[in-house]
Amino acid sequence: MTNVILISDIHFGLRIDHAILDAGGGSSDRLRDVREVMLSLYDYVSEVRNNISAVFILGDLFHRRHPKAPALIAAGRALAQLAKLVPVYILPGNHDAHDRSGKLYSLQVYEELSVPGIYIWKHGSKLPIDGRTFRPMPWLPEPKFKKALTEVSKEDDDETVLLFHQQVVNCYDAGWKIEGGISKDELALAGYAGYWSGHVHVPQSFGMGVPGGYLGSPLHFAFGEVTPDNPSRGFWVLDTDTLETTAVAVNTAPAFHRWDFSAYEDMDCVEVVEEVLPGLKEEITTLLADVPAYLRIRVQGPRAIVSAATARLRAALGPLQATGKGIRLLAIQEIQTDAGAGERLRKVMAGLPEGEALDPPGLVAAYVGAAATEKNAAVQEELTRIGRELLGEGRDL
């Protein structure tokens, strides 16, 4: 039996505005988190070295197309150390591309320097491992990727595995369905034995009847990536014979957690907060017992009651942050609407079948609908911003 490790979307160099910087070093706490992920990967490979043939990184090793020195140095050290144990193959993602042509990638510097054990996959590459062939396809703009897939799939048999970094239609990214990209039908027509991709940070199956799916990022990078079950992130071990995958959690990386409360004109928002506070404090305390965390609590509704609710939350939860027991960020946010906007949003919610939640696109429709008729320019701007954020066009933390 031969195993390979799959990991993607490591994003060396991702900055978060509130992240702590090392004095003079240019390094943030998020960069340290990514280094910890790579160290966990190294430790795992060290322990089971005889059972691992290679590590495959499926795109977005770096966050910026032109990485800064701290990210370059940290990534170089981590990769060189890992490559002393097993070969490391890196597939360029969209964040690794010099531009949208897909012709030049920042990762190629490792190839030019001939770093032992580190290989950068090019267009047209193939890699056989113990009877199983892997077809890596670096990121390309959608039309070019579809054309390239049609061409290479003619050369490959039905035992080949496709590794790529693209958008797949109807998969979920930060709570909404992906509408643009390659369809699952188009992937299925290529006829591969399995399909694994980077790019989307939420791990999920493609549901195509054959093995494959999005690997997800090895740690949270934003609140938009939080899912209802919010499982631990990490990397995957792939059995090259059976194509079964096993998740390996990296529990050292801080997790992101979020809570959202809505209020309407006839609700006592402060009373609601008082009801949920004991359970919320207990949940946060339990979460912090494992790893540090980024926490966001949003209260949305009419401005007359939201401010009082958030003030109560800050008074109750502020002491938790003051203890320094692992809260990286505690963001308590108000989303204020006027009475009319709140009423329109309530009607949308009331029109749902019993027990059915409103998904983000539905919320967008409600917010944008309110914004379209909102007379107060400041409120209209805020509602529009929220809609864009939920769509991911202006995604914040």
Contacts in CASP RR format, 6 or more apart in sequence:
PFRMAT RR
TARGET T0000
AUTHOR 0000-0000-0000
METHOD contacts of the structure
MODEL  1
MTNVILISDIHFGLRIDHAILDAGGGSSDRLRDVREVMLSLYDYVSEVRN
NISAVFILGDLFHRRHPKAPALIAAGRALAQLAKLVPVYILPGNHDAHDR
SGKLYSLQVYEELSVPGIYIWKHGSKLPIDGRTFRPMPWLPEPKFKKALT
EVSKEDDDETVLLFHQQVVNCYDAGWKIEGGISKDELALAGYAGYWSGHV
HVPQSFGMGVPGGYLGSPLHFAFGEVTPDNPSRGFWVLDTDTLETTAVAV
NTAPAFHRWDFSAYEDMDCVEVVEEVLPGLKEEITTLLADVPAYLRIRVQ
GPRAIVSAATARLRAALGPLQATGKGIRLLAIQEIQTDAGAGERLRKVMA
GLPEGEALDPPGLVAAYVGAAATEKNAAVQEELTRIGRELLGEGRDL
1 51 0 8 1.000
1 239 0 8 1.000
1 240 0 8 1.000
1 241 0 8 1.000
2 51 0 8 1.000
2 53 0 8 1.000
2 129 0 8 1.000
2 130 0 8 1.000
2 132 0 8 1.000
2 239 0 8 1.000
2 240 0 8 1.000
2 241 0 8 1.000
3 48 0 8 1.000
3 51 0 8 1.000
3 52 0 8 1.000
3 53 0 8 1.000
3 237 0 8 1.000
3 238 0 8 1.000
3 239 0 8 1.000
3 240 0 8 1.000
4 52 0 8 1.000
4 53 0 8 1.000
4 54 0 8 1.000
4 55 0 8 1.000
4 56 0 8 1.000
4 129 0 8 1.000
4 237 0 8 1.000
4 238 0 8 1.000
4 240 0 8 1.000
5 41 0 8 1.000
5 44 0 8 1.000
5 45 0 8 1.000
5 52 0 8 1.000
5 54 0 8 1.000
5 55 0 8 1.000
5 56 0 8 1.000
5 235 0 8 1.000
5 236 0 8 1.000
5 237 0 8 1.000
5 238 0 8 1.000
6 56 0 8 1.000
6 58 0 8 1.000
6 196 0 8 1.000
6 215 0 8 1.000
6 235 0 8 1.000
6 236 0 8 1.000
6 237 0 8 1.000
6 238 0 8 1.000
6 245 0 8 1.000
7 41 0 8 1.000
7 55 0 8 1.000
7 56 0 8 1.000
7 57 0 8 1.000
7 58 0 8 1.000
7 215 0 8 1.000
7 218 0 8 1.000
7 234 0 8 1.000
7 235 0 8 1.000
7 236 0 8 1.000
8 57 0 8 1.000
8 58 0 8 1.000
8 59 0 8 1.000
8 60 0 8 1.000
8 165 0 8 1.000
8 197 0 8 1.000
8 198 0 8 1.000
8 199 0 8 1.000
8 215 0 8 1.000
8 216 0 8 1.000
8 217 0 8 1.000
8 218 0 8 1.000
9 58 0 8 1.000
9 59 0 8 1.000
9 60 0 8 1.000
9 198 0 8 1.000
9 199 0 8 1.000
9 201 0 8 1.000
9 215 0 8 1.000
9 216 0 8 1.000
9 217 0 8 1.000
9 218 0 8 1.000
10 34 0 8 1.000
10 37 0 8 1.000
10 38 0 8 1.000
10 57 0 8 1.000
10 60 0 8 1.000
10 61 0 8 1.000
10 75 0 8 1.000
10 217 0 8 1.000
10 218 0 8 1.000
11 34 0 8 1.000
11 60 0 8 1.000
11 61 0 8 1.000
11 62 0 8 1.000
11 63 0 8 1.000
11 95 0 8 1.000
11 217 0 8 1.000
11 221 0 8 1.000
12 31 0 8 1.000
12 34 0 8 1.000
12 61 0 8 1.000
12 62 0 8 1.000
12 63 0 8 1.000
12 67 0 8 1.000
12 71 0 8 1.000
12 72 0 8 1.000
12 74 0 8 1.000
12 75 0 8 1.000
13 28 0 8 1.000
13 30 0 8 1.000
13 31 0 8 1.000
13 34 0 8 1.000
13 62 0 8 1.000
13 63 0 8 1.000
13 64 0 8 1.000
13 67 0 8 1.000
13 68 0 8 1.000
13 70 0 8 1.000
13 71 0 8 1.000
13 74 0 8 1.000
14 30 0 8 1.000
14 31 0 8 1.000
14 34 0 8 1.000
14 63 0 8 1.000
14 221 0 8 1.000
15 28 0 8 1.000
15 30 0 8 1.000
15 63 0 8 1.000
16 28 0 8 1.000
16 30 0 8 1.000
16 221 0 8 1.000
16 397 0 8 1.000
17 397 0 8 1.000
18 328 0 8 1.000
18 329 0 8 1.000
18 397 0 8 1.000
19 28 0 8 1.000
19 29 0 8 1.000
19 30 0 8 1.000
20 28 0 8 1.000
20 29 0 8 1.000
21 27 0 8 1.000
21 28 0 8 1.000
22 28 0 8 1.000
25 70 0 8 1.000
26 69 0 8 1.000
26 70 0 8 1.000
27 70 0 8 1.000
27 74 0 8 1.000
29 328 0 8 1.000
30 221 0 8 1.000
31 70 0 8 1.000
31 71 0 8 1.000
31 74 0 8 1.000
33 219 0 8 1.000
33 252 0 8 1.000
33 253 0 8 1.000
33 254 0 8 1.000
34 74 0 8 1.000
34 219 0 8 1.000
35 74 0 8 1.000
35 78 0 8 1.000
36 250 0 8 1.000
36 252 0 8 1.000
36 253 0 8 1.000
37 218 0 8 1.000
37 219 0 8 1.000
37 234 0 8 1.000
37 250 0 8 1.000
37 252 0 8 1.000
37 253 0 8 1.000
38 78 0 8 1.000
38 82 0 8 1.000
39 78 0 8 1.000
40 234 0 8 1.000
40 250 0 8 1.000
40 252 0 8 1.000
41 55 0 8 1.000
41 82 0 8 1.000
41 218 0 8 1.000
41 235 0 8 1.000
41 250 0 8 1.000
42 78 0 8 1.000
42 81 0 8 1.000
42 82 0 8 1.000
42 85 0 8 1.000
44 235 0 8 1.000
44 248 0 8 1.000
45 52 0 8 1.000
45 55 0 8 1.000
45 82 0 8 1.000
45 85 0 8 1.000
45 86 0 8 1.000
46 85 0 8 1.000
49 85 0 8 1.000
49 86 0 8 1.000
52 85 0 8 1.000
52 86 0 8 1.000
52 237 0 8 1.000
53 86 0 8 1.000
53 87 0 8 1.000
53 129 0 8 1.000
53 130 0 8 1.000
53 240 0 8 1.000
54 86 0 8 1.000
54 87 0 8 1.000
54 88 0 8 1.000
54 89 0 8 1.000
54 129 0 8 1.000
55 82 0 8 1.000
55 86 0 8 1.000
55 87 0 8 1.000
55 88 0 8 1.000
55 89 0 8 1.000
56 89 0 8 1.000
56 91 0 8 1.000
56 134 0 8 1.000
56 136 0 8 1.000
56 163 0 8 1.000
57 88 0 8 1.000
57 89 0 8 1.000
57 90 0 8 1.000
57 91 0 8 1.000
58 91 0 8 1.000
58 93 0 8 1.000
58 163 0 8 1.000
58 164 0 8 1.000
58 165 0 8 1.000
58 196 0 8 1.000
58 197 0 8 1.000
58 198 0 8 1.000
58 215 0 8 1.000
59 90 0 8 1.000
59 91 0 8 1.000
59 92 0 8 1.000
59 93 0 8 1.000
59 95 0 8 1.000
59 96 0 8 1.000
59 139 0 8 1.000
59 165 0 8 1.000
59 198 0 8 1.000
59 199 0 8 1.000
60 93 0 8 1.000
60 94 0 8 1.000
60 95 0 8 1.000
60 96 0 8 1.000
60 165 0 8 1.000
60 198 0 8 1.000
60 199 0 8 1.000
61 75 0 8 1.000
61 90 0 8 1.000
61 96 0 8 1.000
61 107 0 8 1.000
62 71 0 8 1.000
62 75 0 8 1.000
62 95 0 8 1.000
62 96 0 8 1.000
62 106 0 8 1.000
62 107 0 8 1.000
63 71 0 8 1.000
63 95 0 8 1.000
64 71 0 8 1.000
64 95 0 8 1.000
65 95 0 8 1.000
65 96 0 8 1.000
65 97 0 8 1.000
65 98 0 8 1.000
65 99 0 8 1.000
65 106 0 8 1.000
66 106 0 8 1.000
67 75 0 8 1.000
67 106 0 8 1.000
76 110 0 8 1.000
76 115 0 8 1.000
79 88 0 8 1.000
79 90 0 8 1.000
79 110 0 8 1.000
79 115 0 8 1.000
79 118 0 8 1.000
80 115 0 8 1.000
80 118 0 8 1.000
82 88 0 8 1.000
83 115 0 8 1.000
83 116 0 8 1.000
83 117 0 8 1.000
83 118 0 8 1.000
87 117 0 8 1.000
87 118 0 8 1.000
87 119 0 8 1.000
88 117 0 8 1.000
88 118 0 8 1.000
88 119 0 8 1.000
89 119 0 8 1.000
89 120 0 8 1.000
89 121 0 8 1.000
89 127 0 8 1.000
89 136 0 8 1.000
90 107 0 8 1.000
90 110 0 8 1.000
90 118 0 8 1.000
90 119 0 8 1.000
90 120 0 8 1.000
90 121 0 8 1.000
91 121 0 8 1.000
91 136 0 8 1.000
91 137 0 8 1.000
91 138 0 8 1.000
91 139 0 8 1.000
91 163 0 8 1.000
91 164 0 8 1.000
91 165 0 8 1.000
92 102 0 8 1.000
92 105 0 8 1.000
92 107 0 8 1.000
92 120 0 8 1.000
92 121 0 8 1.000
92 138 0 8 1.000
92 139 0 8 1.000
92 165 0 8 1.000
93 105 0 8 1.000
93 138 0 8 1.000
93 139 0 8 1.000
93 165 0 8 1.000
93 198 0 8 1.000
93 199 0 8 1.000
94 139 0 8 1.000
94 165 0 8 1.000
94 199 0 8 1.000
96 105 0 8 1.000
96 106 0 8 1.000
96 107 0 8 1.000
96 139 0 8 1.000
97 104 0 8 1.000
97 105 0 8 1.000
97 106 0 8 1.000
97 139 0 8 1.000
98 104 0 8 1.000
98 105 0 8 1.000
98 106 0 8 1.000
100 141 0 8 1.000
101 141 0 8 1.000
102 138 0 8 1.000
102 139 0 8 1.000
102 140 0 8 1.000
102 141 0 8 1.000
102 144 0 8 1.000
105 120 0 8 1.000
105 138 0 8 1.000
107 120 0 8 1.000
108 120 0 8 1.000
110 118 0 8 1.000
110 120 0 8 1.000
111 118 0 8 1.000
111 119 0 8 1.000
111 120 0 8 1.000
121 127 0 8 1.000
121 136 0 8 1.000
121 138 0 8 1.000
122 138 0 8 1.000
123 137 0 8 1.000
123 138 0 8 1.000
123 140 0 8 1.000
123 148 0 8 1.000
124 137 0 8 1.000
124 152 0 8 1.000
125 135 0 8 1.000
125 136 0 8 1.000
126 133 0 8 1.000
126 134 0 8 1.000
126 135 0 8 1.000
126 136 0 8 1.000
126 156 0 8 1.000
126 160 0 8 1.000
127 133 0 8 1.000
127 134 0 8 1.000
127 136 0 8 1.000
128 134 0 8 1.000
129 240 0 8 1.000
130 240 0 8 1.000
130 241 0 8 1.000
131 159 0 8 1.000
131 240 0 8 1.000
132 159 0 8 1.000
132 160 0 8 1.000
132 161 0 8 1.000
132 240 0 8 1.000
132 241 0 8 1.000
133 156 0 8 1.000
133 157 0 8 1.000
133 159 0 8 1.000
133 160 0 8 1.000
133 161 0 8 1.000
134 160 0 8 1.000
134 161 0 8 1.000
134 163 0 8 1.000
135 152 0 8 1.000
135 156 0 8 1.000
135 160 0 8 1.000
135 161 0 8 1.000
135 162 0 8 1.000
135 163 0 8 1.000
135 192 0 8 1.000
136 163 0 8 1.000
136 164 0 8 1.000
137 145 0 8 1.000
137 148 0 8 1.000
137 149 0 8 1.000
137 152 0 8 1.000
137 162 0 8 1.000
137 163 0 8 1.000
137 164 0 8 1.000
137 165 0 8 1.000
138 165 0 8 1.000
139 145 0 8 1.000
139 164 0 8 1.000
139 165 0 8 1.000
139 166 0 8 1.000
139 199 0 8 1.000
140 148 0 8 1.000
140 166 0 8 1.000
142 166 0 8 1.000
142 167 0 8 1.000
142 180 0 8 1.000
142 181 0 8 1.000
142 182 0 8 1.000
145 164 0 8 1.000
145 166 0 8 1.000
145 182 0 8 1.000
146 182 0 8 1.000
146 186 0 8 1.000
149 162 0 8 1.000
149 182 0 8 1.000
149 186 0 8 1.000
149 187 0 8 1.000
149 190 0 8 1.000
150 190 0 8 1.000
153 189 0 8 1.000
153 190 0 8 1.000
153 191 0 8 1.000
153 192 0 8 1.000
156 192 0 8 1.000
158 191 0 8 1.000
158 192 0 8 1.000
158 193 0 8 1.000
159 193 0 8 1.000
160 192 0 8 1.000
160 193 0 8 1.000
161 192 0 8 1.000
161 193 0 8 1.000
161 194 0 8 1.000
161 195 0 8 1.000
161 196 0 8 1.000
161 243 0 8 1.000
162 187 0 8 1.000
162 190 0 8 1.000
162 192 0 8 1.000
162 194 0 8 1.000
162 195 0 8 1.000
162 196 0 8 1.000
163 196 0 8 1.000
163 197 0 8 1.000
164 195 0 8 1.000
164 196 0 8 1.000
164 197 0 8 1.000
164 198 0 8 1.000
165 197 0 8 1.000
165 198 0 8 1.000
165 199 0 8 1.000
166 181 0 8 1.000
166 182 0 8 1.000
166 197 0 8 1.000
166 199 0 8 1.000
167 173 0 8 1.000
167 178 0 8 1.000
167 180 0 8 1.000
167 181 0 8 1.000
167 182 0 8 1.000
167 199 0 8 1.000
167 200 0 8 1.000
168 178 0 8 1.000
168 181 0 8 1.000
168 182 0 8 1.000
168 183 0 8 1.000
168 184 0 8 1.000
168 187 0 8 1.000
168 197 0 8 1.000
168 200 0 8 1.000
168 206 0 8 1.000
168 213 0 8 1.000
168 214 0 8 1.000
169 178 0 8 1.000
169 179 0 8 1.000
169 180 0 8 1.000
169 181 0 8 1.000
169 182 0 8 1.000
169 183 0 8 1.000
169 184 0 8 1.000
170 177 0 8 1.000
170 178 0 8 1.000
170 183 0 8 1.000
170 184 0 8 1.000
171 177 0 8 1.000
171 178 0 8 1.000
171 200 0 8 1.000
171 204 0 8 1.000
171 206 0 8 1.000
171 214 0 8 1.000
172 178 0 8 1.000
172 200 0 8 1.000
172 202 0 8 1.000
172 204 0 8 1.000
173 200 0 8 1.000
173 201 0 8 1.000
173 202 0 8 1.000
174 201 0 8 1.000
174 202 0 8 1.000
174 222 0 8 1.000
174 224 0 8 1.000
174 225 0 8 1.000
174 392 0 8 1.000
174 395 0 8 1.000
175 202 0 8 1.000
175 224 0 8 1.000
175 227 0 8 1.000
175 359 0 8 1.000
175 360 0 8 1.000
176 359 0 8 1.000
176 360 0 8 1.000
176 361 0 8 1.000
176 390 0 8 1.000
176 391 0 8 1.000
176 392 0 8 1.000
177 361 0 8 1.000
178 200 0 8 1.000
184 206 0 8 1.000
184 207 0 8 1.000
184 208 0 8 1.000
187 195 0 8 1.000
187 206 0 8 1.000
187 208 0 8 1.000
188 208 0 8 1.000
188 210 0 8 1.000
192 210 0 8 1.000
193 210 0 8 1.000
193 211 0 8 1.000
193 243 0 8 1.000
194 210 0 8 1.000
194 211 0 8 1.000
194 212 0 8 1.000
194 243 0 8 1.000
195 206 0 8 1.000
195 208 0 8 1.000
195 210 0 8 1.000
195 211 0 8 1.000
195 212 0 8 1.000
195 213 0 8 1.000
196 212 0 8 1.000
196 213 0 8 1.000
196 215 0 8 1.000
196 238 0 8 1.000
197 213 0 8 1.000
197 214 0 8 1.000
197 215 0 8 1.000
198 214 0 8 1.000
198 215 0 8 1.000
198 216 0 8 1.000
199 214 0 8 1.000
200 214 0 8 1.000
200 216 0 8 1.000
201 216 0 8 1.000
201 217 0 8 1.000
201 220 0 8 1.000
201 221 0 8 1.000
201 222 0 8 1.000
201 225 0 8 1.000
202 214 0 8 1.000
202 216 0 8 1.000
202 225 0 8 1.000
202 227 0 8 1.000
203 213 0 8 1.000
203 214 0 8 1.000
203 215 0 8 1.000
203 216 0 8 1.000
203 231 0 8 1.000
203 233 0 8 1.000
203 247 0 8 1.000
204 213 0 8 1.000
204 214 0 8 1.000
204 216 0 8 1.000
205 212 0 8 1.000
205 213 0 8 1.000
206 212 0 8 1.000
206 213 0 8 1.000
206 214 0 8 1.000
207 213 0 8 1.000
211 243 0 8 1.000
211 244 0 8 1.000
211 245 0 8 1.000
212 243 0 8 1.000
212 245 0 8 1.000
215 235 0 8 1.000
215 236 0 8 1.000
216 233 0 8 1.000
217 225 0 8 1.000
217 233 0 8 1.000
218 233 0 8 1.000
218 234 0 8 1.000
218 235 0 8 1.000
218 250 0 8 1.000
218 253 0 8 1.000
219 233 0 8 1.000
219 234 0 8 1.000
219 250 0 8 1.000
219 253 0 8 1.000
219 254 0 8 1.000
219 255 0 8 1.000
220 226 0 8 1.000
220 233 0 8 1.000
220 253 0 8 1.000
220 254 0 8 1.000
220 255 0 8 1.000
220 256 0 8 1.000
220 294 0 8 1.000
222 256 0 8 1.000
222 395 0 8 1.000
222 396 0 8 1.000
222 397 0 8 1.000
223 256 0 8 1.000
223 258 0 8 1.000
223 294 0 8 1.000
223 296 0 8 1.000
223 396 0 8 1.000
223 397 0 8 1.000
224 256 0 8 1.000
224 258 0 8 1.000
224 395 0 8 1.000
225 256 0 8 1.000
226 256 0 8 1.000
226 257 0 8 1.000
226 258 0 8 1.000
230 255 0 8 1.000
230 257 0 8 1.000
231 247 0 8 1.000
231 249 0 8 1.000
232 249 0 8 1.000
232 250 0 8 1.000
232 251 0 8 1.000
232 255 0 8 1.000
233 249 0 8 1.000
233 250 0 8 1.000
233 253 0 8 1.000
233 255 0 8 1.000
234 247 0 8 1.000
234 248 0 8 1.000
234 249 0 8 1.000
234 250 0 8 1.000
234 253 0 8 1.000
235 247 0 8 1.000
235 248 0 8 1.000
235 250 0 8 1.000
236 245 0 8 1.000
236 246 0 8 1.000
236 247 0 8 1.000
236 248 0 8 1.000
237 245 0 8 1.000
237 246 0 8 1.000
237 248 0 8 1.000
238 244 0 8 1.000
238 245 0 8 1.000
239 245 0 8 1.000
239 246 0 8 1.000
251 290 0 8 1.000
251 291 0 8 1.000
252 291 0 8 1.000
253 291 0 8 1.000
254 291 0 8 1.000
254 292 0 8 1.000
254 293 0 8 1.000
254 294 0 8 1.000
254 326 0 8 1.000
254 328 0 8 1.000
255 287 0 8 1.000
255 290 0 8 1.000
255 291 0 8 1.000
255 293 0 8 1.000
255 294 0 8 1.000
256 293 0 8 1.000
256 294 0 8 1.000
256 296 0 8 1.000
257 284 0 8 1.000
257 287 0 8 1.000
257 293 0 8 1.000
257 294 0 8 1.000
257 295 0 8 1.000
257 296 0 8 1.000
258 295 0 8 1.000
258 296 0 8 1.000
258 297 0 8 1.000
258 298 0 8 1.000
259 280 0 8 1.000
259 296 0 8 1.000
259 297 0 8 1.000
259 298 0 8 1.000
260 297 0 8 1.000
260 298 0 8 1.000
260 300 0 8 1.000
261 269 0 8 1.000
261 272 0 8 1.000
261 273 0 8 1.000
261 276 0 8 1.000
261 297 0 8 1.000
261 298 0 8 1.000
261 299 0 8 1.000
261 300 0 8 1.000
261 309 0 8 1.000
262 299 0 8 1.000
262 300 0 8 1.000
262 301 0 8 1.000
262 345 0 8 1.000
262 349 0 8 1.000
263 269 0 8 1.000
263 272 0 8 1.000
263 299 0 8 1.000
263 300 0 8 1.000
263 301 0 8 1.000
263 302 0 8 1.000
263 305 0 8 1.000
263 306 0 8 1.000
263 309 0 8 1.000
264 301 0 8 1.000
264 302 0 8 1.000
264 342 0 8 1.000
264 343 0 8 1.000
264 345 0 8 1.000
264 346 0 8 1.000
265 302 0 8 1.000
265 339 0 8 1.000
265 342 0 8 1.000
265 343 0 8 1.000
265 346 0 8 1.000
267 305 0 8 1.000
268 305 0 8 1.000
269 299 0 8 1.000
269 301 0 8 1.000
269 305 0 8 1.000
269 306 0 8 1.000
269 308 0 8 1.000
269 309 0 8 1.000
270 305 0 8 1.000
270 308 0 8 1.000
270 309 0 8 1.000
270 312 0 8 1.000
272 309 0 8 1.000
273 299 0 8 1.000
273 309 0 8 1.000
273 312 0 8 1.000
273 313 0 8 1.000
274 312 0 8 1.000
277 312 0 8 1.000
277 313 0 8 1.000
277 316 0 8 1.000
280 297 0 8 1.000
280 317 0 8 1.000
281 316 0 8 1.000
281 317 0 8 1.000
281 320 0 8 1.000
284 293 0 8 1.000
284 295 0 8 1.000
284 317 0 8 1.000
284 320 0 8 1.000
284 327 0 8 1.000
285 320 0 8 1.000
287 293 0 8 1.000
288 320 0 8 1.000
288 325 0 8 1.000
288 326 0 8 1.000
288 327 0 8 1.000
292 326 0 8 1.000
292 327 0 8 1.000
292 328 0 8 1.000
293 326 0 8 1.000
293 327 0 8 1.000
293 328 0 8 1.000
294 328 0 8 1.000
294 329 0 8 1.000
294 331 0 8 1.000
294 397 0 8 1.000
295 327 0 8 1.000
295 329 0 8 1.000
295 330 0 8 1.000
295 331 0 8 1.000
296 329 0 8 1.000
296 331 0 8 1.000
296 332 0 8 1.000
296 333 0 8 1.000
296 397 0 8 1.000
297 313 0 8 1.000
297 317 0 8 1.000
297 330 0 8 1.000
297 331 0 8 1.000
297 332 0 8 1.000
297 333 0 8 1.000
298 333 0 8 1.000
298 334 0 8 1.000
298 335 0 8 1.000
299 306 0 8 1.000
299 309 0 8 1.000
299 310 0 8 1.000
299 313 0 8 1.000
299 332 0 8 1.000
299 333 0 8 1.000
299 334 0 8 1.000
299 335 0 8 1.000
300 306 0 8 1.000
300 334 0 8 1.000
300 335 0 8 1.000
300 336 0 8 1.000
300 337 0 8 1.000
301 335 0 8 1.000
301 336 0 8 1.000
301 337 0 8 1.000
301 342 0 8 1.000
301 345 0 8 1.000
302 336 0 8 1.000
302 337 0 8 1.000
302 338 0 8 1.000
302 339 0 8 1.000
302 342 0 8 1.000
303 334 0 8 1.000
303 336 0 8 1.000
303 337 0 8 1.000
303 338 0 8 1.000
304 339 0 8 1.000
306 334 0 8 1.000
306 335 0 8 1.000
306 336 0 8 1.000
307 334 0 8 1.000
307 336 0 8 1.000
310 332 0 8 1.000
310 333 0 8 1.000
310 334 0 8 1.000
313 332 0 8 1.000
314 332 0 8 1.000
317 330 0 8 1.000
317 332 0 8 1.000
318 330 0 8 1.000
320 327 0 8 1.000
320 330 0 8 1.000
321 327 0 8 1.000
321 330 0 8 1.000
329 397 0 8 1.000
331 397 0 8 1.000
335 382 0 8 1.000
335 386 0 8 1.000
336 379 0 8 1.000
336 382 0 8 1.000
337 345 0 8 1.000
337 370 0 8 1.000
337 379 0 8 1.000
337 382 0 8 1.000
337 383 0 8 1.000
338 374 0 8 1.000
338 376 0 8 1.000
338 379 0 8 1.000
340 370 0 8 1.000
341 370 0 8 1.000
341 371 0 8 1.000
341 374 0 8 1.000
341 379 0 8 1.000
341 383 0 8 1.000
342 370 0 8 1.000
344 366 0 8 1.000
344 369 0 8 1.000
344 370 0 8 1.000
344 373 0 8 1.000
345 366 0 8 1.000
345 367 0 8 1.000
345 370 0 8 1.000
348 358 0 8 1.000
348 362 0 8 1.000
348 365 0 8 1.000
348 366 0 8 1.000
349 358 0 8 1.000
349 366 0 8 1.000
352 358 0 8 1.000
358 366 0 8 1.000
360 390 0 8 1.000
360 391 0 8 1.000
361 390 0 8 1.000
361 391 0 8 1.000
363 387 0 8 1.000
363 390 0 8 1.000
364 387 0 8 1.000
364 390 0 8 1.000
364 391 0 8 1.000
367 383 0 8 1.000
367 384 0 8 1.000
367 386 0 8 1.000
367 387 0 8 1.000
367 390 0 8 1.000
368 383 0 8 1.000
368 384 0 8 1.000
368 387 0 8 1.000
369 383 0 8 1.000
370 383 0 8 1.000
371 379 0 8 1.000
371 380 0 8 1.000
371 383 0 8 1.000
371 384 0 8 1.000
371 387 0 8 1.000
374 380 0 8 1.000
374 383 0 8 1.000
385 394 0 8 1.000
388 394 0 8 1.000
389 395 0 8 1.000
389 396 0 8 1.000
END
